Amino acid sequence: MSLLFIFLPLVTLFFGFGRVHAGYLYCGNMLFLAILASFNLVQVFFRGGIKKLDLGDILRVGPDSSLVVSLGVYLDFYSSYIIWVVFTISFLVHLYSTVYMGGDPRLFTFLTYLTLFTFFIVVLLVSPNYFNFLWVGKG
């Protein structure tokens, strides 16, 4: 479930592209992600502990490969709480923007950038090491 709410904003970009009423699709997805993040927050709170997922080694440095840099996901209570806050505020901003910019022809471009911003904020929140910060910064 941890990877689901991290990568679901990217799925929304592909389904919402070019649709007439895609603004409400973006809002609905952010509401679903806020609810999913709240379930994750409750699960982490009651079960305690840390969710850690290693996605693989990216770089090995040294003659004996003693330094290993890997990509992964690291979720504890604090990062789960901040992710819930990010998705809740992102839902409210998406909803306000959809209503406020209802007649604007560039609404979907704005919502796309806003969804990408939310995705990158969540990736920064769940990154377990500094290398992920650098990877997101180049993207």
N, CA, C and O of each residue as an XYZ file, in Angstrom:
556
protein
N       0.822     -1.191      0.000
C       0.000      0.000      0.000
C       0.866      1.255      0.000
O       0.437      2.312     -0.463
N       2.069      1.138      0.514
C       2.935      2.307      0.592
C       3.295      2.831     -0.791
O       3.307      4.042     -1.011
N       3.584      1.944     -1.711
C       3.919      2.381     -3.067
C       2.692      2.874     -3.824
O       2.814      3.662     -4.761
N       1.503      2.410     -3.419
C       0.288      2.826     -4.106
C       0.047      4.318     -3.965
O      -0.196      4.996     -4.963
N       0.109      4.842     -2.754
C      -0.187      6.266     -2.604
C       1.003      7.146     -2.964
O       0.875      8.369     -3.005
N       2.145      6.546     -3.223
C       3.268      7.341     -3.711
C       3.176      7.549     -5.218
O       3.435      8.646     -5.715
N       2.807      6.493     -5.946
C       2.800      6.578     -7.402
C       1.427      6.808     -8.020
O       1.331      6.958     -9.238
N       0.371      6.840     -7.231
C      -0.966      7.080     -7.773
C      -1.153      8.468     -8.388
O      -1.925      8.584     -9.340
N      -0.495      9.531     -7.904
C      -0.618     10.806     -8.627
C      -0.124     10.739    -10.069
O      -0.656     11.441    -10.929
N       0.876      9.913    -10.349
C       1.343      9.776    -11.734
C       0.323      9.061    -12.606
O       0.192      9.371    -13.790
N      -0.400      8.106    -12.029
C      -1.439      7.405    -12.785
C      -2.554      8.375    -13.153
O      -3.120      8.288    -14.243
N      -2.869      9.289    -12.258
C      -3.898     10.288    -12.534
C      -3.522     11.171    -13.713
O      -4.388     11.575    -14.489
N      -2.251     11.470    -13.851
C      -1.823     12.309    -14.971
C      -2.116     11.652    -16.307
O      -2.476     12.333    -17.267
N      -1.966     10.337    -16.381
C      -2.213      9.647    -17.640
C      -3.699      9.512    -17.934
O      -4.102      9.625    -19.092
N      -4.528      9.272    -16.914
C      -5.959      9.138    -17.136
C      -6.655     10.479    -17.313
O      -7.664     10.558    -18.014
N      -6.143     11.522    -16.701
C      -6.795     12.825    -16.751
C      -6.389     13.673    -17.931
O      -6.975     14.732    -18.152
N      -5.407     13.243    -18.695
C      -4.896     14.070    -19.780
C      -5.903     14.138    -20.924
O      -6.270     13.116    -21.505
N      -6.341     15.351    -21.239
C      -7.215     15.569    -22.390
C      -8.684     15.313    -22.139
O      -9.465     15.359    -23.090
N      -9.104     15.050    -20.929
C     -10.520     14.823    -20.641
C     -11.218     16.159    -20.413
O     -10.588     17.146    -20.033
N     -12.509     16.177    -20.647
C     -13.259     17.414    -20.507
C     -13.430     17.783    -19.040
O     -13.211     18.936    -18.669
N     -13.813     16.841    -18.210
C     -14.052     17.113    -16.796
C     -12.945     16.493    -15.945
O     -13.212     15.919    -14.890
N     -11.726     16.609    -16.402
C     -10.603     15.990    -15.693
C     -10.280     16.697    -14.391
O      -9.623     16.113    -13.529
N     -10.718     17.933    -14.220
C     -10.458     18.641    -12.980
C     -11.044     17.913    -11.787
O     -10.430     17.857    -10.722
N     -12.237     17.354    -11.968
C     -12.850     16.607    -10.870
C     -12.194     15.248    -10.693
O     -12.227     14.685     -9.599
N     -11.601     14.715    -11.748
C     -10.823     13.478    -11.623
C      -9.589     13.718    -10.761
O      -9.256     12.896     -9.908
N      -8.912     14.838    -10.983
C      -7.760     15.198    -10.155
C      -8.179     15.376     -8.694
O      -7.499     14.899     -7.786
N      -9.308     16.068     -8.474
C      -9.783     16.303     -7.104
C     -10.176     14.995     -6.430
O      -9.859     14.771     -5.261
N     -10.863     14.137     -7.165
C     -11.263     12.852     -6.605
C     -10.072     11.986     -6.259
O     -10.081     11.283     -5.248
N      -9.046     12.034     -7.094
C      -7.847     11.259     -6.812
C      -7.144     11.783     -5.571
O      -6.679     10.991     -4.752
N      -7.056     13.091     -5.412
C      -6.401     13.636     -4.226
C      -7.204     13.331     -2.963
O      -6.620     13.103     -1.904
N      -8.552     13.324     -3.061
C      -9.371     12.939     -1.914
C      -9.132     11.469     -1.575
O      -8.999     11.115     -0.403
N      -9.076     10.615     -2.598
C      -8.797      9.190     -2.370
C      -7.421      9.007     -1.749
O      -7.251      8.178     -0.856
N      -6.444      9.765     -2.208
C      -5.099      9.655     -1.643
C      -5.045     10.153     -0.204
O      -4.314      9.590      0.610
N      -5.798     11.189      0.124
C      -5.849     11.666      1.511
C      -6.479     10.620      2.420
O      -6.024     10.422      3.547
N      -7.522      9.949      1.940
C      -8.147      8.885      2.725
C      -7.201      7.701      2.868
O      -7.085      7.126      3.950
N      -6.523      7.334      1.783
C      -5.560      6.237      1.822
C      -4.395      6.558      2.759
O      -3.922      5.687      3.490
N      -3.941      7.795      2.734
C      -2.856      8.207      3.636
C      -3.316      8.204      5.086
O      -2.523      7.915      5.983
N      -4.590      8.521      5.332
C      -5.080      8.465      6.714
C      -5.162      7.026      7.206
O      -4.871      6.760      8.372
N      -5.553      6.089      6.339
C      -5.521      4.674      6.719
C      -4.096      4.219      7.015
O      -3.860      3.471      7.964
N      -3.157      4.670      6.205
C      -1.759      4.330      6.436
C      -1.279      4.921      7.760
O      -0.543      4.266      8.498
N      -1.685      6.137      8.063
C      -1.301      6.779      9.320
C      -1.844      6.008     10.519
O      -1.126      5.802     11.498
N      -3.092      5.584     10.452
C      -3.680      4.804     11.540
C      -2.966      3.464     11.683
O      -2.704      3.010     12.797
N      -2.653      2.835     10.555
C      -1.959      1.552     10.599
C      -0.564      1.692     11.213
O      -0.170      0.869     12.040
N       0.169      2.705     10.825
C       1.503      2.912     11.382
C       1.408      3.281     12.861
O       2.256      2.868     13.652
N       0.394      4.047     13.244
C       0.250      4.465     14.639
C      -0.057      3.280     15.551
O       0.555      3.135     16.609
N      -1.008      2.430     15.142
C      -1.406      1.337     16.017
C      -0.445      0.151     15.975
O      -0.238     -0.514     16.990
N       0.125     -0.109     14.844
C       1.086     -1.207     14.773
C       2.477     -0.781     15.197
O       3.309     -1.611     15.564
N       2.720      0.498     15.145
C       4.046      0.996     15.514
C       5.079      0.578     14.480
O       4.766     -0.065     13.478
N       6.270      0.948     14.742
C       7.335      0.518     13.859
C       7.486      1.370     12.626
O       6.895      2.441     12.494
N       8.287      0.861     11.740
C       8.686      1.584     10.543
C       8.483      0.678      9.340
O       8.816     -0.507      9.376
N       7.933      1.245      8.276
C       7.850      0.520      7.020
C       9.051      0.914      6.176
O       9.254      2.092      5.883
N       9.835     -0.062      5.794
C      11.004      0.218      4.991
C      11.009     -0.738      3.813
O      10.856     -1.947      3.981
N      11.185     -0.193      2.629
C      11.189     -0.988      1.407
C      12.404     -0.606      0.587
O      12.604      0.569      0.277
N      13.205     -1.574      0.239
C      14.391     -1.330     -0.564
C      14.066     -1.636     -2.018
O      13.645     -2.748     -2.339
N      14.255     -0.675     -2.888
C      13.940     -0.852     -4.308
C      15.140     -1.267     -5.147
O      15.005     -1.458     -6.356
N      16.285     -1.408     -4.544
C      17.451     -1.886     -5.286
C      18.632     -0.952     -5.176
O      18.498      0.231     -4.865
N      19.793     -1.521     -5.441
C      21.039     -0.760     -5.393
C      21.240      0.011     -6.688
O      21.019     -0.517     -7.777
N      21.652      1.241     -6.563
C      21.882      2.105     -7.705
C      23.377      2.243     -7.982
O      23.801      2.232     -9.137
N      24.163      2.373     -6.936
C      25.570      2.709     -7.093
C      26.390      1.986     -6.038
O      26.021      1.947     -4.864
N      27.498      1.418     -6.468
C      28.458      0.807     -5.546
C      29.790      1.509     -5.738
O      30.295      1.609     -6.856
N      30.360      1.996     -4.634
C      31.581      2.792     -4.687
C      32.638      2.108     -3.836
O      32.347      1.545     -2.781
N      33.852      2.169     -4.312
C      34.983      1.637     -3.557
C      35.549      0.391     -4.211
O      34.872     -0.252     -5.013
N      36.775      0.048     -3.880
C      37.394     -1.128     -4.493
C      36.698     -2.427     -4.097
O      36.645     -3.373     -4.883
N      36.172     -2.471     -2.894
C      35.469     -3.677     -2.465
C      33.954     -3.450     -2.370
O      33.246     -4.227     -1.730
N      33.471     -2.396     -3.003
C      32.044     -2.031     -3.004
C      31.513     -1.881     -1.585
O      30.450     -2.401     -1.244
N      32.263     -1.169     -0.773
C      31.870     -1.020      0.626
C      30.769      0.025      0.823
O      30.029     -0.037      1.805
N      30.655      0.981     -0.098
C      29.606      1.999      0.001
C      28.527      1.688     -1.031
O      28.793      1.674     -2.233
N      27.325      1.444     -0.561
C      26.210      1.096     -1.436
C      25.132      2.155     -1.291
O      24.700      2.469     -0.182
N      24.698      2.706     -2.423
C      23.610      3.676     -2.442
C      22.407      2.993     -3.077
O      22.506      2.434     -4.170
N      21.274      3.041     -2.391
C      20.087      2.358     -2.898
C      18.886      3.291     -2.855
O      18.839      4.244     -2.077
N      17.922      2.991     -3.709
C      16.643      3.696     -3.692
C      15.672      2.910     -2.834
O      15.740      1.682     -2.779
N      14.783      3.599     -2.177
C      13.823      2.908     -1.343
C      12.760      3.837     -0.794
O      12.668      5.009     -1.159
N      11.960      3.271      0.098
C      10.878      3.990      0.747
C      11.035      3.784      2.247
O      11.241      2.661      2.708
N      10.938      4.867      3.004
C      11.067      4.805      4.451
C       9.891      5.559      5.062
O       9.780      6.776      4.914
N       9.011      4.825      5.751
C       7.832      5.439      6.363
C       7.824      5.181      7.860
O       7.847      4.030      8.296
N       7.791      6.219      8.626
C       7.551      6.102     10.052
C       6.314      6.950     10.374
O       5.626      7.414      9.465
N       6.038      7.148     11.649
C       4.832      7.876     12.025
C       4.877      9.325     11.548
O       3.877      9.848     11.056
N       6.013      9.965     11.688
C       6.109     11.390     11.341
C       5.984     11.616      9.839
O       5.295     12.538      9.402
N       6.644     10.783      9.056
C       6.524     10.951      7.604
C       5.115     10.591      7.134
O       4.606     11.207      6.198
N       4.478      9.603      7.767
C       3.093      9.268      7.412
C       2.149     10.418      7.736
O       1.220     10.700      6.979
N       2.390     11.074      8.855
C       1.551     12.213      9.230
C       1.731     13.377      8.250
O       0.750     13.986      7.825
N       2.953     13.678      7.900
C       3.198     14.780      6.964
C       2.654     14.451      5.576
O       2.165     15.341      4.880
N       2.733     13.190      5.166
C       2.162     12.794      3.879
C       0.648     12.973      3.897
O       0.062     13.403      2.903
N       0.017     12.648      5.013
C      -1.426     12.878      5.130
C      -1.743     14.366      5.021
O      -2.704     14.748      4.352
N      -0.951     15.197      5.666
C      -1.153     16.646      5.590
C      -0.970     17.136      4.155
O      -1.754     17.956      3.675
N       0.061     16.639      3.470
C       0.326     17.059      2.085
C      -0.832     16.686      1.179
O      -1.270     17.511      0.377
N      -1.341     15.466      1.285
C      -2.451     15.056      0.422
C      -3.748     15.786      0.765
O      -4.536     16.083     -0.134
N      -3.985     16.079      2.031
C      -5.193     16.808      2.403
C      -5.151     18.243      1.870
O      -6.131     18.728      1.304
N      -4.037     18.904      2.049
C      -3.911     20.268      1.537
C      -3.912     20.271      0.011
O      -4.476     21.174     -0.607
N      -3.289     19.278     -0.593
C      -3.297     19.188     -2.056
C      -4.712     18.975     -2.586
O      -5.076     19.541     -3.617
N      -5.515     18.166     -1.892
C      -6.907     18.001     -2.297
C      -7.653     19.325     -2.229
O      -8.393     19.666     -3.152
N      -7.469     20.069     -1.157
C      -8.160     21.350     -1.013
C      -7.714     22.354     -2.078
O      -8.534     23.110     -2.598
N      -6.429     22.363     -2.401
C      -5.932     23.273     -3.438
C      -6.450     22.852     -4.809
O      -6.822     23.704     -5.617
N      -6.479     21.545     -5.081
C      -7.033     21.067     -6.356
C      -8.508     21.448     -6.485
O      -8.942     21.912     -7.540
N      -9.269     21.253     -5.421
C     -10.691     21.575     -5.462
C     -10.915     23.070     -5.663
O     -11.737     23.469     -6.487
N     -10.194     23.891     -4.920
C     -10.330     25.342     -5.072
C      -9.923     25.781     -6.481
O     -10.591     26.620     -7.084
N      -8.848     25.229     -6.998
C      -8.375     25.622     -8.331
C      -9.347     25.193     -9.410
O      -9.545     25.917    -10.386
N      -9.957     24.025     -9.252
C     -10.919     23.554    -10.251
C     -12.142     24.465    -10.302
O     -12.647     24.761    -11.384
N     -12.616     24.906     -9.156
C     -13.784     25.789     -9.116
C     -13.398     27.203     -9.546
O     -14.115     27.833    -10.323
N     -12.271     27.700     -9.044
C     -11.874     29.080     -9.316
C     -11.468     29.282    -10.775
O     -11.792     30.308    -11.371
N     -10.768     28.317    -11.346
C     -10.283     28.444    -12.720
C     -11.154     27.644    -13.686
O     -10.653     27.140    -14.692
N     -12.436     27.521    -13.397
C     -13.331     26.665    -14.169
C     -13.352     26.956    -15.655
O     -13.415     26.017    -16.449
N     -13.303     28.193    -16.062
C     -13.368     28.533    -17.472
C     -12.020     28.749    -18.138
O     -11.964     29.040    -19.333
N     -10.962     28.616    -17.407
C      -9.626     28.863    -17.941
C      -9.187     27.700    -18.830
O      -9.273     26.544    -18.416
N      -8.723     27.987    -20.035
C      -8.298     26.889    -20.919
C      -7.017     26.193    -20.453
O      -6.724     25.090    -20.914
N      -6.259     26.799    -19.565
C      -5.011     26.184    -19.090
C      -5.159     25.546    -17.708
O      -4.173     25.341    -17.000
N      -6.396     25.238    -17.337
C      -6.658     24.624    -16.040
C      -5.969     23.275    -15.911
O      -5.389     22.973    -14.869
N      -6.028     22.465    -16.956
C      -5.469     21.123    -16.864
C      -3.946     21.139    -16.822
O      -3.329     20.252    -16.233
N      -3.344     22.142    -17.444
C      -1.896     22.295    -17.333
C      -1.525     22.639    -15.895
O      -0.564     22.096    -15.351
N      -2.279     23.531    -15.289
C      -2.018     23.892    -13.902
C      -2.215     22.699    -12.971
O      -1.401     22.469    -12.077
N      -3.294     21.938    -13.177
C      -3.546     20.772    -12.336
C      -2.479     19.693    -12.536
O      -2.135     18.973    -11.599
N      -1.967     19.587    -13.743
C      -0.891     18.635    -14.007
C       0.367     19.021    -13.246
O       1.000     18.171    -12.620
N       0.733     20.289    -13.297
C       1.909     20.752    -12.553
C       1.698     20.616    -11.044
O       2.629     20.277    -10.313
N       0.499     20.876    -10.588
C       0.201     20.753     -9.164
C       0.275     19.296     -8.709
O       0.755     19.016     -7.611
N      -0.189     18.379     -9.535
C      -0.108     16.957     -9.204
C       1.336     16.470     -9.230
O       1.738     15.677     -8.379
N       2.117     16.937    -10.199
C       3.537     16.581    -10.225
C       4.267     17.126     -9.005
O       5.133     16.451     -8.449
N       3.930     18.323     -8.589
C       4.515     18.906     -7.387
C       4.193     18.048     -6.166
O       5.065     17.784     -5.338
N       2.950     17.618     -6.058
C       2.552     16.757     -4.941
C       3.319     15.441     -4.969
O       3.762     14.956     -3.927
N       3.479     14.862     -6.152
C       4.234     13.613     -6.276
C       5.671     13.786     -5.809
O       6.177     12.953     -5.056
N       6.330     14.844     -6.239
C       7.723     15.034     -5.865
C       7.884     15.362     -4.379
O       8.887     14.986     -3.773
N       6.915     16.054     -3.788
C       6.961     16.301     -2.349
C       6.864     14.978     -1.585
O       7.584     14.769     -0.609
N       5.981     14.091     -2.025
C       5.843     12.796     -1.353
C       7.093     11.952     -1.533
O       7.508     11.261     -0.603
N       7.700     11.994     -2.711
C       8.948     11.247     -2.924
C      10.046     11.778     -2.006
O      10.825     10.998     -1.458
N      10.112     13.073     -1.838
C      11.097     13.631     -0.914
C      10.819     13.228      0.542
O      11.749     13.040      1.326
N       9.555     13.099      0.890
C       9.216     12.731      2.267
C       9.532     11.278      2.594
O       9.837     10.962      3.744
N       9.467     10.393      1.614
C       9.684      8.973      1.898
C      11.081      8.501      1.525
O      11.378      7.314      1.657
N      11.931      9.382      1.071
C      13.271      8.945      0.660
C      14.116      8.613      1.888
O      14.150      9.385      2.846
N      14.798      7.466      1.861
C      15.565      7.058      3.039
C      16.979      7.617      3.096
O      17.630      7.527      4.136
N      17.463      8.185      2.012
C      18.847      8.677      2.034
C      18.964      9.936      1.182
O      18.027     10.327      0.487
N      20.110     10.542      1.252
C      20.351     11.807      0.554
C      20.388     11.629     -0.958
O      20.084     12.568     -1.692
N      20.750     10.461     -1.431
C      20.835     10.230     -2.868
C      19.475     10.384     -3.530
O      19.397     10.857     -4.664
N      18.404      9.996     -2.851
C      17.070     10.182     -3.414
C      16.748     11.664     -3.589
O      16.071     12.035     -4.548
N      17.221     12.518     -2.678
C      17.032     13.948     -2.849
C      17.690     14.420     -4.133
O      17.109     15.207     -4.881
N      18.886     13.948     -4.388
C      19.596     14.347     -5.612
C      18.887     13.807     -6.845
O      18.819     14.487     -7.869
N      18.353     12.579     -6.754
C      17.668     11.980     -7.897
C      16.406     12.769     -8.239
O      16.129     13.007     -9.415
N      15.640     13.176     -7.231
C      14.435     13.959     -7.464
C      14.795     15.346     -7.978
O      14.076     15.901     -8.809
N      15.886     15.907     -7.501
C      16.278     17.245     -7.925
C      16.666     17.324     -9.390
O      16.545     18.388     -9.997
N      17.131     16.226     -9.974
C      17.509     16.230    -11.383
C      16.334     15.935    -12.286
O      16.423     16.163    -13.492
N      15.214     15.425    -11.737
C      14.069     15.004    -12.531
C      13.236     16.101    -12.990
O      12.236     15.873    -13.672
